[in-house]
Structures are given as structure tokens and as C-alpha cells.
Amino acid sequence: MMDHKDRLPPSDKKNASQEHVDTPDPFADFDLSESVGYFALSGLDVGECTEQDEALLQSLFATRTRVVFHKVPTTGRNDAVVQEFVRLEKTALDLRHVPEVSVFIQLRAEFPWLEETISVLDHACMLARRGNGILRLPPLLLVGPTGIGKTSLLRRFCELAEVPYVVISAGGASDSMVLKGASRVWSTAQPGAVIRLIQQTEVANPIIIIDEVDKCGSGNQNGNLIDTLLQLIEPSSAAMWHDEFLLGRADLSAVNYLMTANRSDQLSGPLLSRVRTVRQGFMCSKDLLRALPQAVAQVAQSYGWPAEQIPVMDPLTAQRIVRASKDLRKLYRAAEVWLRIIAENEDRQDAELVLH
């Protein structure tokens, strides 16, 4: 790369050299590692950046981050919780990218009976990959009977995609405080789950899983949960969200919302018109049989069993368990009973060896 002094007339090179020594380097403490990568992709020379190049770099950086907390007043209550948000005021937070294709291969292997839901998630990520690569999911409502793994699938997707998430149980929730928190004029007020998750993870596009949204209560004392949810899943209103705890504006338009329900006929029309609804049916015997090895492995691992010590179930026992189970929850309970029997038999054999 040509040094800038080589482009000067010979008479000016000495002066340029002296200026170079005396003038402090404004980028001495600036990490150009990411910038070099961006410019290399664009075929630009890092040493010859123009104003247009700098604007390009800033736009590329902007696609990876977002300022969420624009203004956090410190008037009134100003304790440690408030200061955690003040620290992030006007700070560009990370935007997570779409997961790799391998994530959906893994999901299909673990939840083959929920193919339709997996396809919706996969297609949304496929479209985002062709754009800026930022994870942006349509508000999704997964409707199906209990015990088919709706929430487990959504949790597993978040874990494999390495995206921060929180599960909010809407069953019996009578107001919206769980989502939007309470005004901090009250000494016991706490921030809502959405901004709390963003503050804790410093990620602007986490995933909020709202479980059993059809069982939400109808109370209006502190606002209805569904009414608040309608505002949050609408990008225009979420971008200008006035948070009661922050007493200021927050941009929540990048947050992703995934919901589950057993029935959709009890949900409001405005909510159904704003979400993508996917309906899943009961699990058949074939689905339960395919899920049984995973159920055994997860139950064993939850008790700390090493992977190499997890026994393999014989086909006859597997068929009996499947016939007695109607859903995933009963399947997991049966798997735990079977593992307990295995452990009891091994303990009995060990005891007999000691006595003899």
C-alpha cells in the first residue's frame, strides 16, 4: 500500500515526515479488525478511506446494532436497578443474526412431529439470510393440544440459535405488569420482562416466549396483557415504546415474540390478525416412539447420568410405554419410571454381590 508521503513532491516529504511524528494518531486506541473485514469484502483499501467509505462502515455497523434505551431520566427513584438502565442509555446493543441451517436439521431430528412449526421458523430465517442477516421472526402463535412439546420446541430453538429468551406464563395473568413492569414512582416497582431481558443480555432482539396465551386473565386493573402485547408486536408502536419503569422511550421493535396456546377460539380477533398461526395436532404412536429415546436421555441427564451409562430400551418395553402414553408429558414420566426400575435392579444386584 502506498504511503501518503510517497504521493507528495520531494520537497514536501521531509515536512510530511515531521508532521507524522508530531501529530498523534487519532486511531491509536481504535480496533480496526472489524473494519478491515468490511472493507476487504468491499474491495476497499483501508489506508485510503474516503468519507463515503466511512459512511458505508457506519451503515454496516448500524445493521448489527441498535440503540434501545434513548433516554432514562434519573429523577425520583434512582437506585441500582435504575442505574443498570442508565448505563445503557444511547448505547448501541447487539443484534443477533439468524442461526445456521444446521439448527433446523437438529430441530427436525428432535421434534419431527412439529415439522410445520419448524418450517415457519426456517423460512423466516431463510428470508433474513438473504437480507441483512439479522434475526427477525414474525409474531408466531403455535396452537395445539397439551403435551406435544410446543414450548419445548421454542425453548430448544432459542438455545440452538444462541439467542437470549425468557418464557412468560400467561396462564392466570390478570394484568400487563409482567410485560411492561410498573412505574418506578412506587418503591417496590420492577421493570417488565422485556426490557429486563434486554438489559441483562445487552441484546436488542431477544425472543419472548408467551406460554398459554389463551389462558390469560381478563383483569384490567393494571392494563390487560393482550392489549399490551398488541402494542409490542406492532413495530411502529414498539419503536416508540414509552416504558413506565424507565419513564422514557425505548425502541423494542427488534424484539421477537413466540406464543403458544391450546385453543385459538378464545383469543381476540386483533391478536389473531397480527400473528402467524400454526396448528399442530395430537402426537401419534409413531411420533411418541421417535421421541422416546430423547425422553430417556433427557431424564437421565437431568439426574446427572453420564451419557455412556444411559441404557438402551428394548423394543418390547418401548412399545408398551408408547401404548400407555398419550403425550410427551406422560412419555417423560414413563421414561423416568423405567430408569428408576433400572437403577433399583442395579442397586439390588450390587447389594447381593456385597452380601456374597
C-alpha positions in Angstrom: 0.0 0.0 0.0 1.4 3.4 -1.0 2.3 5.7 1.9 0.7 9.1 1.8 4.2 10.7 1.8 5.1 9.0 -1.5 2.4 10.9 -3.2 3.9 14.3 -2.2 6.6 16.2 -4.1 10.2 15.5 -2.9 10.4 19.0 -1.3 7.4 18.3 0.9 8.3 14.8 2.1 10.5 16.0 4.9 7.8 18.2 6.3 5.3 15.4 6.0 7.6 13.1 7.9 7.9 15.7 10.7 4.1 16.2 10.8 3.7 12.4 11.1 5.9 12.3 14.1 4.3 15.2 15.9 0.7 14.6 15.2 -1.0 12.0 17.5 -2.7 9.1 15.8 -6.4 9.5 16.3 -7.0 5.8 15.7 -4.3 4.6 18.2 -6.9 3.1 20.5 -9.4 2.1 17.8 -9.8 -1.6 16.9 -9.9 -1.8 13.1 -10.2 -5.6 13.0 -13.9 -5.5 12.0 -13.4 -2.5 9.7 -10.7 -4.3 7.8 -13.0 -7.2 7.2 -15.8 -5.0 6.0 -13.5 -3.1 3.6 -11.9 -6.3 2.4 -15.3 -7.6 1.4 -15.9 -4.3 -0.5 -12.5 -4.3 -2.2 -11.6 -1.1 -0.5 -8.1 -0.1 0.7 -8.2 0.6 4.5 -5.4 3.1 4.2 -7.4 5.2 1.6 -10.8 5.6 3.3 -12.9 8.4 2.0 -16.0 10.0 3.6 -18.2 7.6 1.5 -16.2 4.7 2.8 -16.7 5.8 6.4 -20.4 6.3 5.8 -20.5 2.7 4.4 -18.7 1.4 7.5 -21.2 3.2 9.8 -24.2 1.8 7.9 -22.8 -1.7 8.1 -22.2 -1.3 11.8 -25.7 0.1 12.2 -27.2 -3.1 10.8 -25.6 -5.1 13.6 -26.6 -2.9 16.5 -29.5 -0.8 17.7 -30.0 1.8 20.4 -32.8 0.6 22.7 -32.8 3.0 25.7 -32.8 6.5 24.3 -33.5 8.4 27.5 -33.5 7.1 31.1 -34.4 10.0 33.5 -32.8 9.8 36.9 -35.4 11.9 38.6 -37.2 10.4 41.6 -36.2 6.9 42.4 -32.6 6.3 41.3 -31.3 3.0 42.8 -29.1 0.3 41.5 -31.8 -1.1 39.2 -32.3 2.2 37.5 -28.6 2.7 37.1 -28.3 -0.5 35.2 -30.5 1.0 32.5 -28.8 4.4 32.7 -25.6 2.7 31.9 -27.1 1.6 28.6 -28.6 4.9 27.7 -27.9 5.7 24.0 -25.7 2.6 23.8 -25.8 0.5 20.6 -26.7 -3.0 21.6 -26.0 -6.2 19.7 -28.5 -7.6 17.2 -28.3 -11.4 16.9 -28.1 -13.0 13.5 -30.1 -15.8 12.0 -28.9 -19.3 13.0 -27.2 -21.7 10.7 -29.1 -24.2 8.7 -27.8 -27.0 11.0 -30.1 -25.6 13.8 -33.2 -26.7 11.8 -31.7 -30.0 10.9 -31.3 -30.6 14.7 -34.8 -29.4 15.4 -36.3 -31.7 12.8 -34.4 -34.6 14.4 -35.6 -33.9 17.9 -39.2 -32.7 17.0 -40.2 -34.4 13.8 -43.9 -34.2 14.6 -43.7 -30.4 14.7 -42.4 -30.0 11.2 -44.9 -27.3 10.2 -43.8 -25.0 13.0 -40.1 -25.7 12.3 -40.7 -24.9 8.6 -42.2 -21.5 9.5 -39.1 -20.6 11.7 -36.8 -22.0 9.0 -38.4 -20.0 6.2 -38.3 -16.7 8.2 -34.6 -17.2 8.8 -34.1 -18.1 5.2 -35.5 -14.7 4.1 -33.5 -12.8 6.7 -30.3 -14.6 5.4 -30.9 -13.1 2.0 -31.3 -9.6 3.6 -29.1 -8.2 6.4 -28.9 -11.5 8.3 -30.5 -10.1 11.5 -32.9 -12.5 13.3 -36.4 -11.2 12.7 -39.2 -13.6 13.3 -42.9 -12.9 12.5 -45.1 -13.0 15.7 -45.9 -16.7 15.8 -48.7 -18.4 17.6 -48.3 -22.2 18.0 -51.7 -23.8 18.7 -52.1 -27.4 19.7 -53.1 -29.8 22.4 -51.2 -30.1 25.7 -48.2 -32.3 25.9 -46.9 -32.2 22.3 -43.8 -30.1 23.0 -44.8 -26.7 21.9 -42.9 -24.7 24.5 -40.0 -27.3 24.5 -39.6 -26.7 20.7 -39.5 -22.9 21.1 -37.0 -23.2 24.0 -34.8 -25.5 22.0 -34.8 -23.2 19.0 -33.6 -20.3 21.2 -30.9 -22.5 22.8 -29.6 -23.8 19.5 -29.8 -20.3 17.9 -27.9 -18.9 20.9 -30.5 -16.1 21.2 -31.4 -14.8 24.7 -35.0 -15.7 25.7 -37.5 -15.7 28.5 -40.6 -17.7 29.0 -43.6 -15.8 30.4 -46.5 -17.9 31.6 -49.7 -16.1 30.7 -51.9 -18.6 32.4 -53.9 -16.7 35.1 -52.0 -13.4 34.5 -54.6 -10.8 35.2 -52.6 -7.7 34.1 -49.8 -6.5 31.9 -47.2 -5.7 34.6 -45.3 -8.8 33.7 -44.6 -7.4 30.3 -44.3 -3.7 30.9 -43.5 -3.5 34.6 -44.7 -0.8 36.9 -44.0 2.9 37.2 -40.9 3.4 39.4 -42.7 6.1 41.4 -43.6 3.1 43.5 -40.7 1.9 45.7 -41.5 -1.8 45.0 -41.8 -1.4 41.2 -39.7 -3.6 39.0 -39.0 -3.4 35.2 -41.0 -5.6 32.9 -39.7 -8.9 31.5 -38.9 -7.4 28.0 -36.7 -4.5 29.0 -35.2 -6.6 31.8 -34.0 -9.3 29.4 -32.6 -6.7 27.1 -30.7 -5.0 29.9 -29.3 -8.3 31.3 -28.1 -9.6 28.0 -27.4 -6.4 26.1 -29.1 -7.9 23.1 -31.7 -5.8 21.2 -33.6 -8.6 19.5 -34.2 -11.4 22.1 -37.1 -13.8 22.0 -40.1 -13.5 24.3 -42.0 -16.8 24.6 -45.5 -16.3 26.0 -46.8 -19.6 27.1 -50.6 -20.5 27.2 -51.6 -17.1 25.9 -55.2 -18.4 25.6 -55.4 -18.8 29.4 -54.6 -15.1 30.1 -56.9 -13.5 32.6 -59.3 -10.6 31.7 -58.4 -8.2 34.5 -57.8 -4.5 33.6 -56.7 -3.0 36.9 -53.1 -2.6 35.7 -53.8 -3.0 32.0 -54.7 -6.1 30.0 -51.8 -8.4 29.0 -53.2 -8.9 25.5 -53.7 -5.2 24.9 -50.1 -4.6 25.9 -48.9 -7.5 23.7 -50.7 -5.9 20.7 -48.7 -2.8 21.1 -45.4 -4.6 21.5 -45.8 -6.8 18.3 -46.7 -3.8 16.2 -43.3 -2.5 15.0 -44.4 1.2 14.8 -45.7 1.4 18.3 -42.9 -0.8 19.7 -40.3 1.5 18.2 -41.7 4.5 20.2 -42.5 2.5 23.4 -42.8 4.6 26.5 -41.8 2.4 29.3 -43.4 3.1 32.7 -40.5 1.9 34.7 -37.9 3.8 32.7 -40.0 6.9 32.5 -38.6 7.3 29.0 -38.6 6.0 25.4 -37.3 2.6 24.4 -37.1 1.0 20.9 -38.4 -2.5 21.3 -39.2 -3.0 17.6 -36.5 -5.7 17.2 -37.8 -8.0 19.9 -39.3 -11.3 18.7 -42.5 -12.8 20.1 -43.4 -16.5 20.0 -46.7 -17.7 21.7 -48.3 -21.0 22.5 -52.0 -21.8 23.1 -54.1 -24.9 23.4 -57.0 -23.2 21.6 -57.4 -20.1 19.4 -61.1 -19.6 19.6 -60.8 -17.8 22.9 -58.3 -15.3 21.6 -59.2 -11.8 20.4 -59.6 -11.0 16.7 -57.0 -8.2 16.8 -54.4 -10.6 18.2 -55.1 -13.3 15.6 -54.9 -10.8 12.8 -51.4 -9.8 13.8 -49.8 -13.2 14.3 -48.9 -16.2 12.1 -50.9 -19.1 13.4 -49.6 -22.6 13.1 -51.8 -25.5 14.2 -50.4 -28.8 15.3 -52.4 -32.0 16.1 -52.0 -34.8 18.6 -49.0 -37.0 18.6 -49.5 -40.4 17.1 -47.8 -43.6 18.3 -45.1 -43.3 15.7 -44.2 -39.8 16.9 -44.1 -40.9 20.5 -41.8 -43.8 19.6 -39.4 -41.5 17.9 -39.4 -39.2 20.9 -38.9 -41.9 23.5 -35.0 -42.2 23.2 -34.7 -38.4 23.6 -37.0 -38.5 26.6 -34.9 -41.2 28.3 -31.7 -39.3 27.6 -33.0 -36.0 28.9 -34.4 -37.6 32.1 -31.2 -39.4 32.7 -29.1 -36.4 32.1 -31.2 -34.3 34.4 -30.2 -36.7 37.2 -26.5 -36.5 36.2 -26.1 -39.8 34.5 -23.1 -39.9 32.2 -24.1 -40.4 28.5 -22.3 -43.7 28.3 -24.3 -45.1 31.2 -27.7 -44.3 29.8 -29.3 -47.7 28.9 -31.0 -48.6 25.6 -34.6 -49.6 25.9 -35.6 -52.9 24.3 -38.3 -52.6 21.6 -41.0 -54.5 23.5 -40.7 -52.2 26.5 -40.7 -49.2 24.2 -44.0 -50.3 22.6 -45.6 -50.8 26.0 -44.6 -47.3 27.1 -45.9 -45.7 23.9 -49.2 -47.5 24.2 -49.6 -46.2 27.8 -48.6 -42.7 26.9 -50.8 -40.2 25.1 -48.5 -37.2 25.0 -44.9 -36.1 25.8 -45.5 -35.4 29.4 -46.7 -38.9 30.1 -43.9 -40.2 28.0 -41.3 -38.4 30.1 -42.9 -39.7 33.3 -42.9 -43.2 31.9 -39.2 -42.8 30.9 -38.4 -41.7 34.5 -40.2 -44.7 36.0 -38.3 -47.1 33.6 -34.9 -45.5 34.6 -35.8 -45.8 38.3 -36.6 -49.6 37.8 -33.2 -50.0 36.0 -31.4 -48.2 38.9 -33.2 -50.3 41.5 -32.3 -53.5 39.8 -28.6 -52.5 39.6 -28.6 -51.5 43.3 -30.1 -54.8 44.2 -27.5 -56.7 42.2 -24.7 -54.7 43.8 -26.2 -55.4 47.2 -26.3 -59.2 46.5 -22.7 -59.1 45.4 -21.6 -57.4 48.6 -23.6 -60.0 50.8 -22.0 -62.9 48.9 
